[in-house]
Structures are given as structure tokens and as C-alpha cells.
Amino acid sequence: MKTPYDRIPLNPTIIAETVAEQPLPGFSELEDGRQRLTPDEVREFVDLCEARCRASYEANGLMLQIAQMPGEAARDELAYWIRQWLVSYLRDPRELRRWKEDPQPQK
């Protein structure tokens, strides 16, 4: 059975995969690390993003606010946050792995 989260018009998995494949503007010092991500690391990052988005939505957090934005504004806002999470992941993957303990994104 689909949950309300499953019905939102955004797909965090696709957005996270796309973000992981694109250069990070303003973070040239991390670009080499982004390019060296293994497929397993990309999958882990995408899975962490999906889990965080789901937990945030279900907790009436940031993801719910983003999902209520109109069309492209929602996609762009989510891509912004996922880029920030990628920067964090590239600096220290352990930090994002802690999301499993506290998945609610902070503003």
C-alpha cells in the first residue's frame, strides 16, 4: 500500500542520482572526490537521501514543506538540499550515516 510520501510528485532518488553525477558549483575542492565516487558509494548516498526525505516527510519536516511547493520550485529546493548533503558526504561520509539515528534535516 502506498503511503502519502509515495504519492508526492518528487522523486528524491532520481534527484540524488542526478546531483551525484553533476559538478558541484562553488565546491571545486570536492570535485575530485565526487568524480571518484564508486557506484556503491553513490548508491549509499542515494539511499541515505531517500531515507532522510521519507523520515522528514513523515515527521512533518522540511520534506513536507518542499513537497508542498509548486512544480519546479520543489524540485529545485530538494536538489539544493541534496547538493548540501553531497558536500557533507564527500567531506565525511560518517556524518550522513548518522541520519539513520536522526534523519530529520535541520533548516
Secondary structure, DSSP 8 states (H G I E B T S, - for coil): ---TGGGSS--HHHHHHHHHHS--TT-HHHHHHHHT--HHHHHHHHHHHHHHHHHHHHTTSHHHHHHTS-HHHHHHHHHHHHHHHHHHHHH-HHHHHGGGT------
